[in-house]
Amino acid sequence: MNDTFTTRVEQGGGPVHTGPGDLHYTVHMNAGDKEAPGRSPRRIADDQLRLLRQQFVDPAGMGMARRVLEDSRTVILHGDPGSGRSAAACVLLYEVDQGTGIFRELLPGEEEGALTDPGLVGVGDRLLLNLAAADVSQWAQTRRDLSALRKAVQEQQGHLVVVMPHDGALEAHLQPYRADIGRPPALEVFRRHLRLHRIAYEEYRLSAPDLDEFLSEQPPMEEIAHFADRVRRARAASPGEGFAAWCKQSRKARIQWRTEVADLVATQCTAEQRALLFATAMLHGAHADVIHRGAALLLEALDTPRDEAPLLEGKDLAERLKEIHAAAGPDGRVRFDKLDYDAAVRAHFWDHMPDLRQPFSTWAVQSTELDDPHIDADLRERLVSRLADQFLRTGRGNDLAFLAEEWSAAPASRVRLAAAVDTLACGLHHARYGRSLRMIVYSWCVSKHLTENLAHVLRRACTDVIAPTHPDQAVTRLHHLARRERGATPALDALCQLVASSARLRRLLLDRLTRQSSAPAVDAGLFLRICDPVALTDPAGAPRPLIDEKGVRDCAVAGWAQALAQLPQSHWQPYAVRWLHTACSADGHRDRLLDLLVDAAGRDGSTLAALYSAARAAEPAAPDGRSSGAAITERLLQKISTAQGLRPPAGPTPSAPPRGTPR
C-alpha cells in the first residue's frame, strides 16, 4: 500500500466522536501540503489485474473460454481445485477491458442485492462471480438468477465470468456458456514467476531434483508461486550456490523448522538474546542497526533490566547473531541461515508466549516509528504484514480492526497512521476475514465513536482496499463517513472520485441521497457535490447520458428540492451557478437542466425568485460571456413564469448559433 498521505496530527487527545452525529476535523497540514490523492480504485484494480496477467500461464481450455466470453459476454468456468480458476477468471476480465465501466466482484448474500436487479450492472462493467466454494443451495439459487444477470450484462455491453463449484450441476440451457480449463504446465508457471523475479534463464535451466519432486505432487498454483518466491530469497541469500541448491532450500523450508526453533529458544534463555531473536524474525532482511535498535526497544517495552556489565566486555552483535543462526551480509542486512526460518520463529513466539502478544503488537508499531535511515516504507509495511499474519494464522483476524483503532489513537504520527491502514488492509484482503472486517468497517462508519485519525484509517480502507473490488460497499461506507464530516470533507472528496469512475455508482449514490435518504438535511449538502451537471450530461462512452434516464432526473429534482428547502442560498448558489453555466454550453440538454431546477423549486415564489437572482449573478462569468448567461437567465425566467401559471409552456430553445454568425 502506498504511503501517499501527508496529514500530520499535532495535538494529542484530539476530538472524539460520540456517536452518529457530526465529526469535526482539526487536521494540521505541513506548510503548503494537501492530502495527496492516492491512485483511484479503478487504477488499483487494473494494476492488480495487470500483475496477475503477467504471472499467468494459459491453461488448457483458455482459448475456448476467451471465445465463449467474446461471443456471449458470459462464460462459466469449470476446473479442478488448485488449477487457477479464479486467476483465469480475473485474467479473462482484464483482457476484455473496453475503457468504460469498472471491474468488480459480485458477492451474493452481502449488500449488493439480488443478482436479478438490473441496476447491478453498469455500462461496460466487468463482473466476477466466484462461486468455487459455494454450497449446493447457493449455487442452485445463482443458476436460477443467472438468466436475468446475463440479460443485464448484454444490455449494458459488459462481461461476466462465473467460477462454478467443481462438483456443481449445470442445466442444459447454461451448457453453451461453460468452458472447462485444466492445470497450466506447472514448470512453465514456476519459470514465469522466476522471470518476473528477474532471474535469468541461464540460472534456472539446469535440472533440480527437489523441484521435480515438488512439481510431481501437482501442487496448487499458489504453492508454486510460494516455492518460486522461496527460490528467489534463497538466491538472494546464497547467490553462489546454484539453482539446485536454491530449490533444495525452498523445499526444505516447507518443513517450517518448528522443532529447531523450539530447541533454539530453549537454549537462548536470556531476555537479550530472545529479544534479538524475535526482532530478527520480525525485521528479517533489515539492516543490522535496525535489528539492534528493535531488540533494544523490545527490552524497553517489557521493562527488562539492562545488563550492567561494561559495554566492551559484552558480546558484539555479530557473535550474538551467530548464536541465533543469523548473520549480516555484505550489504549489512541480517538474515537467518535457513530459508523461512524467520516465519517459524515468529510463529513460535506468538503461539507459545501468548501473554506477550499485546506487547509484541505495541512494539511493532513503535518500531515503524524508529528514526533510522535504514527504515523505509517497504520495511514498515513488511513488519506490519508479518504481525498481521500472526493474527490471521491463529483465527484472530477480526482483531486487526481493533488493533488499527488502537494504533490510530491520538497523538498518532503519519507513519503510525500508515501502519494502522496497512494492518486493517491485511485483514480486508484475507479470504476468510475480508467479509467480516468489511462489516466492522461498515458499523464503525455508521455509528462508532470516531476520532479524526480513525476516520482517516476507515476512509483509506474504503478507497484503497474495498473500492477496487467491491465499489458498491465502498460507496455505502464513504457515504456514512461523509455524513458525519464538518469542515474538511476528505470522505466526500473520496466519494466524488469514486462515483466519477462509474455512471452506475453515481446513479446508486443519487438514489441513496434522495429517494432512500434517512438523513435528508445532511444528504442535501452531499447531493450538491455528487449531482454534477457535467457528469449528468456527458455520456462518457455510454449510449446515453445519465440525465436522459427518468430515474436520475427524479433523483435530481428530489435532491435539489431538499437543497433549496434545507440549505441557505449562500450554500446552494455556487452549485446552481455551475448548473446554469453547464446549461450555457449543453445545447442538447439546456432545457432539461433548467426544467430540473424549476421543478425542484415547485411553485414556491421565494425559491423561484432566489433561483432567478442566482442566474442574474451568474451571467458575468458564463462560459461564452455575459450574453450567453443572459440568454440562460431569460430562458429560466420563461420556465419560472410557466411554473407559476403566468404563461403557456415555451417551445425548446434553439441551439446557440456558432460564434460570429449574425443573429
Phi, psi and omega per residue, in radians:
M1 nan 2.386 -3.076
N2 -1.332 2.380 3.093
D3 -1.607 1.350 -2.943
T4 -1.829 -0.254 -3.029
F5 -1.546 2.683 -3.024
T6 -2.152 0.296 3.120
T7 -1.159 2.398 -3.130
R8 -2.242 2.036 -3.132
V9 -1.552 2.112 -3.006
E10 -1.819 -0.278 -3.061
Q11 -1.871 2.236 3.033
G12 -1.308 2.598 3.126
G13 1.108 0.910 -3.129
G14 -1.193 -3.113 -3.075
P15 -1.113 2.528 3.133
V16 -2.031 2.357 3.121
H17 -1.510 2.359 -3.002
T18 -1.968 0.644 3.079
G19 2.416 -2.705 -3.029
P20 -1.445 0.178 -3.138
G21 -1.432 -2.636 -3.035
D22 -1.322 2.644 3.039
L23 -2.095 1.958 -3.110
H24 -1.672 2.258 -3.117
Y25 -1.706 2.355 2.945
T26 -2.283 1.317 -3.039
V27 -1.765 2.186 -3.127
H28 -1.702 2.303 -3.099
M29 -1.900 2.628 2.983
N30 -1.026 2.624 -3.078
A31 -0.961 2.194 3.097
G32 1.397 -0.024 -3.082
D33 -1.689 2.648 2.885
K34 -2.209 2.901 3.105
E35 -1.154 2.044 -3.054
A36 -1.198 2.237 3.120
P37 -1.217 2.351 3.090
G38 -1.435 -3.035 3.077
R39 -1.137 2.603 3.106
S40 -1.202 2.702 3.102
P41 -0.980 -0.653 3.115
R42 -1.109 -0.723 3.138
R43 -1.127 -0.702 3.119
I44 -1.077 -0.820 -3.134
A45 -1.089 -0.767 -3.128
D46 -1.134 -0.675 3.105
D47 -1.113 -0.710 3.117
Q48 -1.130 -0.738 3.128
L49 -1.182 -0.631 3.120
R50 -1.115 -0.751 3.096
L51 -1.091 -0.733 3.118
L52 -1.078 -0.701 3.131
R53 -1.109 -0.657 3.117
Q54 -1.125 -0.572 -3.118
Q55 -1.452 -0.258 -2.907
F56 -1.435 2.429 3.002
V57 -2.057 2.215 -3.075
D58 -1.049 2.247 3.017
P59 -1.485 2.964 3.016
A60 -1.059 2.353 3.134
G61 1.646 -0.079 -3.102
M62 -1.183 -0.612 3.111
G63 -1.085 -0.753 3.100
M64 -1.103 -0.710 3.124
A65 -1.062 -0.696 3.116
R66 -1.118 -0.742 -3.107
R67 -1.152 -0.731 3.132
V68 -1.106 -0.747 -3.130
L69 -1.154 -0.687 -3.139
E70 -1.175 -0.691 -3.061
D71 -1.350 -0.663 -2.991
S72 -2.072 -0.065 -3.111
R73 1.145 0.095 3.083
T74 -2.432 2.409 2.992
V75 -2.452 2.462 3.105
I76 -1.944 1.954 -3.067
L77 -1.532 2.387 3.048
H78 -2.269 2.370 3.119
G79 -2.955 2.970 3.131
D80 -1.257 2.602 3.019
P81 -0.989 2.399 3.139
G82 1.505 0.013 -3.107
S83 -1.511 -0.059 -3.137
G84 1.575 0.529 -3.108
R85 -1.061 -0.797 -3.093
S86 -1.139 -0.718 3.100
A87 -1.115 -0.718 3.121
A88 -1.066 -0.701 3.132
A89 -1.086 -0.784 3.141
C90 -1.136 -0.696 3.136
V91 -1.132 -0.723 3.104
L92 -1.018 -0.746 -3.131
L93 -1.252 -0.570 3.075
Y94 -1.119 -0.679 -3.057
E95 -1.264 -0.342 -3.104
V96 -1.779 0.269 3.118
D97 -1.030 2.196 -3.111
Q98 -1.850 0.076 -3.122
G99 1.533 -0.155 3.054
T100 -2.088 2.799 3.137
G101 1.275 -3.122 -3.082
I102 -2.352 2.810 3.009
F103 -1.543 2.389 3.018
R104 -2.776 2.758 3.122
E105 -1.773 2.229 3.065
L106 -1.422 2.421 -3.090
L107 -2.216 1.502 3.133
P108 -0.999 2.366 3.129
G109 1.634 -0.184 3.060
E110 -1.715 -2.406 -2.924
E111 -1.598 -0.197 -2.996
E112 -1.229 -0.277 -3.093
G113 1.638 -3.044 -3.077
A114 -1.255 2.598 3.103
L115 -1.148 -0.289 3.141
T116 -1.446 -0.092 -3.140
D117 -1.259 2.026 -3.111
P118 -1.138 -0.384 3.114
G119 -1.311 -0.007 -3.127
L120 -1.283 -0.341 -3.019
V121 -2.007 2.252 3.045
G122 -1.765 2.920 -3.117
V123 -1.056 2.151 3.084
G124 1.314 0.162 -3.115
D125 -1.136 2.549 3.075
R126 -1.966 1.941 -2.940
L127 -1.934 2.314 3.050
L128 -1.933 2.191 3.068
L129 -2.091 1.620 -3.027
N130 -1.653 1.805 -3.118
L131 -2.017 0.502 -3.127
A132 -1.028 -0.569 -3.108
A133 -1.834 0.264 -3.087
A134 -1.235 2.598 3.061
D135 -1.461 3.113 -3.024
V136 -1.083 -0.758 -3.077
S137 -1.207 -0.696 3.136
Q138 -1.157 -0.705 3.122
W139 -1.182 -0.653 3.111
A140 -1.123 -0.738 3.121
Q141 -1.131 -0.678 3.130
T142 -1.117 -0.724 3.128
R143 -1.095 -0.616 3.105
R144 -1.179 -0.586 -3.072
D145 -1.561 -0.136 -2.948
L146 -1.183 -0.582 -3.124
S147 -1.100 -0.760 3.126
A148 -1.146 -0.693 3.124
L149 -1.155 -0.753 3.116
R150 -1.061 -0.709 3.134
K151 -1.057 -0.765 3.122
A152 -1.131 -0.682 3.120
V153 -1.103 -0.755 3.117
Q154 -1.087 -0.796 -3.088
E155 -1.133 -0.583 -3.103
Q156 -1.659 0.122 3.107
Q157 0.969 0.679 3.102
G158 -1.725 -2.908 3.094
H159 -2.452 2.522 -3.108
L160 -2.307 2.249 3.020
V161 -2.107 2.164 3.118
V162 -1.907 2.275 3.007
V163 -1.768 1.962 -3.060
M164 -1.565 2.750 3.067
P165 -1.064 2.585 -3.082
H166 -1.022 -0.685 -3.100
D167 -1.851 0.385 -3.098
G168 -1.386 2.631 3.085
A169 -1.451 2.770 3.114
L170 -2.581 2.101 -3.086
E171 -1.155 2.849 -3.059
A172 -1.062 -0.660 -3.074
H173 -1.269 -0.226 3.090
L174 -1.729 -0.214 -3.094
Q175 -1.031 -0.602 3.125
P176 -1.080 -0.315 -3.123
Y177 -1.691 0.032 -3.098
R178 -1.491 2.444 3.036
A179 -2.378 2.162 3.135
D180 -1.612 2.267 3.089
I181 -2.073 2.567 3.107
G182 -1.799 -2.957 3.069
R183 -1.367 2.371 3.021
P184 -1.219 2.823 3.118
P185 -1.043 2.054 -3.002
A186 -1.061 -0.719 -3.116
L187 -1.122 -0.695 3.136
E188 -1.172 -0.642 3.071
V189 -1.065 -0.806 3.137
F190 -1.051 -0.807 -3.109
R191 -1.192 -0.580 3.090
R192 -1.069 -0.725 3.106
H193 -1.125 -0.696 3.115
L194 -1.119 -0.693 3.110
R195 -1.106 -0.679 3.104
L196 -1.180 -0.437 3.040
H197 -1.453 0.135 3.086
R198 1.119 0.630 3.043
I199 -1.691 2.192 -3.043
A200 -1.206 2.608 -3.116
Y201 -1.009 -0.644 -3.116
E202 -1.040 -0.423 -3.081
E203 -1.447 -0.397 -3.076
Y204 -2.132 0.211 -3.119
R205 -1.348 -0.334 -3.120
L206 -1.339 2.792 -3.128
S207 -1.294 2.687 3.114
A208 -2.529 1.880 -3.079
P209 -0.958 -0.681 -3.119
D210 -1.164 -0.599 3.070
L211 -1.172 -0.764 3.139
D212 -1.051 -0.749 3.134
E213 -1.129 -0.723 -3.139
F214 -1.096 -0.817 -3.101
L215 -1.214 -0.472 3.124
S216 -1.155 -0.337 3.108
E217 -1.367 -0.046 -3.096
Q218 0.892 1.022 -3.121
P219 -1.238 2.758 3.040
P220 -1.049 2.743 -3.117
M221 -1.013 -0.617 -3.128
E222 -1.112 -0.693 3.127
E223 -1.187 -0.583 3.079
I224 -1.121 -0.709 3.101
A225 -1.082 -0.733 3.121
H226 -1.131 -0.703 3.133
F227 -1.074 -0.765 3.130
A228 -1.114 -0.659 3.125
D229 -1.156 -0.653 3.092
R230 -1.160 -0.636 3.066
V231 -1.079 -0.740 3.098
R232 -1.010 -0.791 -3.101
R233 -1.242 -0.612 3.077
A234 -1.130 -0.687 3.097
R235 -1.115 -0.703 3.134
A236 -1.148 -0.636 -3.112
A237 -1.395 -0.570 -3.083
S238 -2.373 1.225 -3.016
P239 -1.093 -0.393 -3.052
G240 -1.605 -0.049 -3.006
E241 -1.447 -0.389 3.083
G242 1.686 2.865 -2.997
F243 -1.087 -0.779 -3.105
A244 -1.060 -0.699 3.131
A245 -1.187 -0.658 3.128
W246 -1.140 -0.711 3.107
C247 -1.142 -0.646 3.110
K248 -1.110 -0.760 3.099
Q249 -1.098 -0.690 -3.140
S250 -1.120 -0.704 -3.135
R251 -1.232 -0.711 3.136
K252 -1.153 -0.522 -3.111
A253 -1.118 -0.367 3.120
R254 -1.152 -0.316 3.101
I255 -1.144 -0.492 3.094
Q256 1.353 -0.031 2.970
W257 1.015 0.422 -3.040
R258 -1.060 -0.791 -3.096
T259 -1.148 -0.765 -3.138
E260 -1.079 -0.693 3.139
V261 -1.157 -0.740 3.125
A262 -1.046 -0.739 3.109
D263 -1.128 -0.699 -3.127
L264 -1.123 -0.777 3.141
V265 -1.105 -0.650 3.141
A266 -1.146 -0.575 -3.119
T267 -1.473 -0.457 3.126
Q268 -1.649 1.482 -2.974
C269 -1.508 -0.353 -3.059
T270 -1.318 2.590 3.135
A271 -1.073 -0.643 -3.109
E272 -1.098 -0.737 -3.111
Q273 -1.286 -0.643 3.096
R274 -1.184 -0.651 3.075
A275 -1.109 -0.704 3.109
L276 -1.147 -0.699 3.132
L277 -1.096 -0.805 -3.124
F278 -1.174 -0.776 -3.141
A279 -1.088 -0.678 3.119
T280 -1.127 -0.682 3.135
A281 -1.196 -0.751 -3.097
M282 -1.292 -0.581 -3.108
L283 -1.871 0.458 -3.019
H284 -0.933 2.265 -3.104
G285 1.599 -0.045 3.115
A286 -1.442 2.896 3.109
H287 -1.137 2.636 -3.101
A288 -1.012 -0.597 3.114
D289 -1.083 -0.675 -3.140
V290 -1.209 -0.735 3.103
I291 -1.036 -0.794 -3.129
H292 -1.065 -0.805 -3.126
R293 -1.205 -0.610 3.109
G294 -1.129 -0.721 3.104
A295 -1.126 -0.727 3.121
A296 -1.135 -0.658 3.131
L297 -1.149 -0.648 3.116
L298 -1.153 -0.753 3.092
L299 -1.061 -0.700 3.128
E300 -1.157 -0.720 -3.135
A301 -1.122 -0.531 -3.130
L302 -1.649 0.152 3.131
D303 0.951 0.720 -3.137
T304 -1.471 2.230 3.116
P305 -1.047 2.427 3.131
R306 -1.418 2.603 3.070
D307 -1.144 2.184 -3.070
E308 -1.502 0.007 -3.130
A309 -1.138 2.588 3.089
P310 -0.956 2.426 -3.036
L311 -1.022 -0.647 -3.100
L312 -1.247 -0.287 -3.137
E313 -1.518 -0.288 -3.091
G314 -1.399 2.999 3.097
K315 -1.279 2.515 3.087
D316 -1.402 2.993 -3.040
L317 -1.116 -0.652 -3.134
A318 -1.075 -0.730 -3.141
E319 -1.173 -0.722 -3.142
R320 -1.151 -0.644 3.102
L321 -1.180 -0.652 3.132
K322 -1.076 -0.623 -3.141
E323 -1.136 -0.399 3.114
I324 -1.872 0.340 3.076
H325 1.122 0.696 3.094
A326 -2.314 2.879 3.118
A327 -2.823 2.732 3.049
A328 -1.576 2.315 3.131
G329 -1.428 -3.075 3.131
P330 -1.015 -0.464 3.135
D331 -1.509 0.045 3.138
G332 1.462 0.001 -3.100
R333 -1.573 2.434 -3.015
V334 -1.682 2.301 3.077
R335 -2.484 2.656 3.001
F336 -1.264 2.795 -3.101
D337 -1.513 -0.001 3.079
K338 -2.112 2.398 -3.113
L339 -1.144 2.342 3.137
D340 1.114 0.265 3.064
Y341 -1.116 -0.577 -3.132
D342 -1.074 -0.673 3.131
A343 -1.126 -0.679 3.123
A344 -1.174 -0.646 3.102
V345 -1.134 -0.788 3.121
R346 -1.036 -0.786 -3.131
A347 -1.106 -0.677 -3.120
H348 -1.124 -0.863 -3.130
F349 -1.079 -0.728 -3.096
W350 -1.204 -0.725 -3.068
D351 -1.331 -0.622 -2.968
H352 -1.875 0.021 3.035
M353 -2.302 1.085 -3.023
P354 -1.074 -0.493 3.136
D355 -1.183 -0.257 -3.107
L356 -1.741 0.073 -3.087
R357 -1.109 -0.752 3.119
Q358 -1.149 -0.814 3.055
P359 -1.055 -0.635 3.094
F360 -1.070 -0.726 -3.138
S361 -1.136 -0.757 3.116
T362 -1.106 -0.740 3.113
W363 -1.054 -0.696 -3.087
A364 -1.062 -0.830 -3.110
V365 -1.237 -0.576 3.065
Q366 -1.152 -0.585 3.130
S367 -1.181 -0.566 3.107
T368 -1.132 -0.385 -3.082
E369 -1.664 0.024 3.106
L370 -1.046 2.369 -3.141
D371 -1.577 1.676 -3.091
D372 -2.571 2.359 -3.109
P373 -1.114 -0.300 -3.126
H374 -1.569 -0.028 3.130
I375 -1.742 2.092 3.117
D376 -2.169 -3.126 -3.072
A377 -1.094 -0.642 -3.137
D378 -1.119 -0.746 3.130
L379 -1.133 -0.740 3.114
R380 -1.045 -0.750 -3.123
E381 -1.156 -0.691 3.100
R382 -1.124 -0.693 3.140
L383 -1.089 -0.820 3.132
V384 -1.109 -0.718 3.140
S385 -1.098 -0.691 3.141
R386 -1.168 -0.636 3.068
L387 -1.187 -0.812 -3.131
A388 -1.037 -0.625 3.119
D389 -1.000 -0.610 -3.139
Q390 -1.185 -0.705 3.064
F391 -1.090 -0.803 -3.081
L392 -1.208 -0.666 -3.099
R393 -1.177 -0.521 -3.045
T394 -1.842 0.342 3.028
G395 1.369 0.393 -3.118
R396 -2.111 0.652 -3.079
G397 -1.062 -0.663 -3.116
N398 -1.152 -0.396 3.122
D399 -1.154 -0.269 3.113
L400 -1.117 -0.528 3.089
A401 -1.122 -0.741 -3.112
F402 -1.278 -0.515 3.042
L403 -1.161 -0.731 3.093
A404 -1.092 -0.681 3.098
E405 -1.097 -0.764 3.137
E406 -1.089 -0.768 -3.098
W407 -1.209 -0.445 -3.106
S408 -1.530 -0.036 -3.129
A409 -1.078 2.411 -3.129
A410 -1.205 2.605 -0.153
P411 -1.358 2.448 -3.135
A412 -2.304 2.301 3.112
S413 -1.333 2.944 3.059
R414 -1.006 -0.728 -3.133
V415 -1.126 -0.721 -3.138
R416 -1.160 -0.685 3.095
L417 -1.106 -0.697 3.087
A418 -1.082 -0.679 3.113
A419 -1.148 -0.666 3.108
A420 -1.112 -0.745 3.095
V421 -1.092 -0.768 -3.098
D422 -1.114 -0.706 -3.091
T423 -1.210 -0.655 3.071
L424 -1.184 -0.654 3.118
A425 -1.083 -0.669 3.115
C426 -1.010 -0.726 3.119
G427 -1.249 -0.719 -3.122
L428 -1.132 -0.526 3.124
H429 -1.365 -0.248 -3.010
H430 -1.332 2.381 -3.080
A431 -1.075 -0.642 -3.071
R432 -1.442 -0.670 -2.987
Y433 -1.840 -0.097 -3.099
G434 -0.994 -0.785 -3.081
R435 -1.131 -0.840 -3.101
S436 -1.161 -0.611 3.111
L437 -1.246 -0.577 3.043
R438 -1.104 -0.610 3.100
M439 -1.220 -0.634 3.071
I440 -1.122 -0.773 3.103
V441 -1.033 -0.733 3.115
Y442 -1.054 -0.856 -3.119
S443 -1.040 -0.727 -3.131
W444 -1.200 -0.683 3.119
C445 -1.114 -0.536 -3.098
V446 -1.388 -0.831 -2.889
S447 -2.524 0.047 -3.100
K448 -1.304 2.666 2.994
H449 -1.142 1.934 -3.015
L450 -1.915 2.227 2.851
T451 -1.456 2.874 3.110
E452 -1.086 -0.581 3.137
N453 -1.194 -0.761 3.132
L454 -1.156 -0.638 3.060
A455 -1.055 -0.684 3.088
H456 -1.077 -0.780 -3.136
V457 -1.094 -0.774 -3.139
L458 -1.123 -0.698 -3.135
R459 -1.126 -0.770 3.121
R460 -1.147 -0.619 3.080
A461 -1.099 -0.693 3.127
C462 -1.153 -0.847 -3.027
T463 -1.339 -0.665 -3.008
D464 -1.604 -0.456 -3.010
V465 -2.043 -0.869 -3.061
I466 -1.353 -0.790 -3.022
A467 -1.064 -0.668 -3.090
P468 -1.026 -0.532 -3.122
T469 -2.086 -0.349 -3.129
H470 -2.313 1.116 -3.014
P471 -1.104 -0.569 3.118
D472 -1.069 -0.737 3.131
Q473 -1.175 -0.637 3.098
A474 -1.128 -0.695 3.099
V475 -1.028 -0.810 -3.123
T476 -1.056 -0.801 -3.077
R477 -1.233 -0.738 3.110
L478 -1.148 -0.588 3.090
H479 -1.062 -0.777 3.129
H480 -1.151 -0.675 3.079
L481 -1.126 -0.745 -3.111
A482 -1.112 -0.588 3.106
R483 -1.059 -0.461 -3.012
R484 -1.728 0.040 -3.107
E485 -1.491 2.494 2.952
R486 -2.404 2.458 -3.055
G487 1.492 -2.093 3.085
A488 -1.090 2.599 -3.056
T489 -2.253 0.991 -3.105
P490 -1.122 -0.613 3.126
A491 -1.190 -0.724 3.094
L492 -1.131 -0.685 3.083
D493 -1.046 -0.767 3.121
A494 -1.132 -0.658 3.123
L495 -1.120 -0.750 3.096
C496 -1.063 -0.739 3.133
Q497 -1.125 -0.673 -3.100
L498 -1.190 -0.811 -3.101
V499 -1.264 -0.330 3.078
A500 -1.166 -0.306 -3.120
S501 -1.481 -0.168 -3.021
S502 -2.758 2.155 3.064
A503 -1.096 -0.585 3.128
R504 -1.112 -0.709 3.120
L505 -1.164 -0.665 3.093
R506 -1.116 -0.738 3.105
R507 -1.067 -0.758 3.125
L508 -1.049 -0.790 -3.098
L509 -1.236 -0.672 3.080
L510 -1.034 -0.674 3.096
D511 -1.131 -0.722 3.106
R512 -1.122 -0.642 -3.059
L513 -1.366 -0.312 -3.042
T514 -2.112 -1.331 -3.010
R515 -1.249 -0.407 -3.134
Q516 -1.995 0.294 -3.032
S517 -1.248 2.335 3.028
S518 -1.765 -0.037 3.123
A519 -2.511 1.208 -2.986
P520 -1.057 -0.601 -3.119
A521 -1.117 -0.727 3.125
V522 -1.301 -0.745 -3.089
D523 -1.150 -0.407 3.109
A524 -1.054 -0.719 3.107
G525 -1.192 -0.670 3.105
L526 -1.167 -0.662 -3.120
F527 -0.973 -0.725 -3.087
L528 -1.048 -0.573 3.102
R529 -1.352 -0.658 -3.015
I530 -1.399 -0.663 -3.082
C531 -1.471 1.199 -3.098
D532 -1.429 2.198 -3.063
P533 -1.128 -0.548 3.117
V534 -1.143 -0.766 3.121
A535 -1.144 -0.587 -3.132
L536 -1.237 -0.542 -3.054
T537 -1.715 -0.141 3.138
D538 -1.684 2.021 -3.125
P539 -1.157 -0.421 3.077
A540 0.871 0.821 3.095
G541 1.582 -0.191 3.125
A542 -1.460 2.809 3.127
P543 -1.062 -0.510 -3.139
R544 -2.625 2.701 3.124
P545 -1.342 2.882 -3.106
L546 -1.060 -0.599 -3.057
I547 -1.129 -0.306 3.100
D548 -1.373 -0.145 -3.125
E549 -1.600 2.236 -3.116
K550 -1.038 -0.692 -3.135
G551 -1.076 -0.694 3.119
V552 -1.197 -0.705 3.107
R553 -1.106 -0.682 3.091
D554 -1.074 -0.716 3.101
C555 -1.125 -0.706 -3.130
A556 -1.110 -0.759 3.123
V557 -1.113 -0.806 -3.130
A558 -1.109 -0.715 -3.129
G559 -1.180 -0.766 3.107
W560 -1.159 -0.612 3.098
A561 -1.072 -0.746 3.104
Q562 -1.146 -0.745 -3.117
A563 -1.109 -0.760 -3.130
L564 -1.166 -0.551 -3.105
A565 -1.505 -0.575 -2.968
Q566 -1.716 -0.449 -2.975
L567 -1.942 2.611 3.062
P568 -1.174 2.705 -3.104
Q569 -1.036 -0.585 3.134
S570 -1.080 -0.434 3.133
H571 -1.433 -0.860 -3.016
W572 -1.485 -0.320 -3.028
Q573 -1.078 -0.745 3.118
P574 -1.009 -0.595 3.129
Y575 -1.308 -0.617 3.065
A576 -1.135 -0.661 3.105
V577 -1.080 -0.799 3.102
R578 -1.058 -0.686 3.123
W579 -1.056 -0.805 -3.118
L580 -1.203 -0.694 3.107
H581 -1.139 -0.624 3.065
T582 -1.124 -0.680 3.115
A583 -1.071 -0.533 3.134
C584 -1.031 -0.657 -3.041
S585 -1.885 -0.079 -3.128
A586 -1.691 1.318 -3.029
D587 -0.929 -0.814 -3.073
G588 -1.300 -0.213 -3.070
H589 -2.183 0.170 -3.052
R590 -1.022 -0.924 -3.092
D591 -1.128 -0.659 -3.119
R592 -1.142 -0.707 3.099
L593 -1.083 -0.779 -3.140
L594 -1.196 -0.677 3.111
D595 -1.036 -0.694 -3.118
L596 -1.096 -0.725 3.115
L597 -1.125 -0.798 -3.113
V598 -1.168 -0.723 3.096
D599 -1.066 -0.652 3.135
A600 -1.150 -0.595 3.136
A601 -1.309 -0.333 -3.117
G602 1.169 -2.458 3.123
R603 -1.913 0.363 -3.141
D604 -1.327 2.006 -3.041
G605 -1.081 -0.727 -3.107
S606 -1.176 -0.643 3.128
T607 -1.214 -0.725 3.100
L608 -1.120 -0.648 3.099
A609 -1.142 -0.667 3.113
A610 -1.139 -0.678 3.080
L611 -1.090 -0.736 -3.138
Y612 -1.107 -0.760 3.135
S613 -1.126 -0.628 3.091
A614 -1.120 -0.680 3.125
A615 -1.152 -0.722 3.107
R616 -1.085 -0.719 -3.135
A617 -1.174 -0.431 -3.089
A618 -1.464 -0.214 -3.009
E619 -1.034 -0.812 -3.055
P620 -1.059 -0.530 -3.071
A621 -1.734 0.246 -3.134
A622 -1.043 2.601 -3.039
P623 -0.972 -0.681 -3.101
D624 -1.846 0.395 3.089
G625 1.736 3.034 -3.058
R626 -1.037 -0.657 -3.111
S627 -1.082 -0.669 3.088
S628 -1.108 -0.765 3.116
G629 -1.133 -0.658 3.137
A630 -1.151 -0.634 3.106
A631 -1.117 -0.682 3.110
I632 -1.170 -0.719 3.116
T633 -1.064 -0.750 3.126
E634 -1.086 -0.746 3.127
R635 -1.145 -0.680 3.097
L636 -1.103 -0.723 -3.141
L637 -1.093 -0.672 3.082
Q638 -1.050 -0.744 -3.125
K639 -1.227 -0.617 3.075
I640 -1.124 -0.744 3.125
S641 -1.100 -0.706 3.089
T642 -1.099 -0.751 -3.140
A643 -1.085 -0.534 -3.138
Q644 -1.570 0.055 3.118
G645 1.336 0.328 -3.083
L646 -1.579 -0.243 3.126
R647 -2.764 2.733 3.136
P648 -1.236 2.806 3.121
P649 -1.002 2.414 3.115
A650 -1.534 2.728 3.070
G651 -1.269 3.031 -3.137
P652 -1.125 2.597 3.114
T653 -1.242 2.291 3.058
P654 -1.155 2.616 3.113
S655 -1.055 2.534 3.122
A656 -1.151 2.355 3.128
P657 -1.233 2.767 3.089
P658 -1.034 2.630 3.117
R659 -1.027 2.432 3.125
G660 1.551 -0.137 3.117
T661 -1.451 2.283 3.127
P662 -1.067 2.415 3.129
R663 -1.537 nan nan
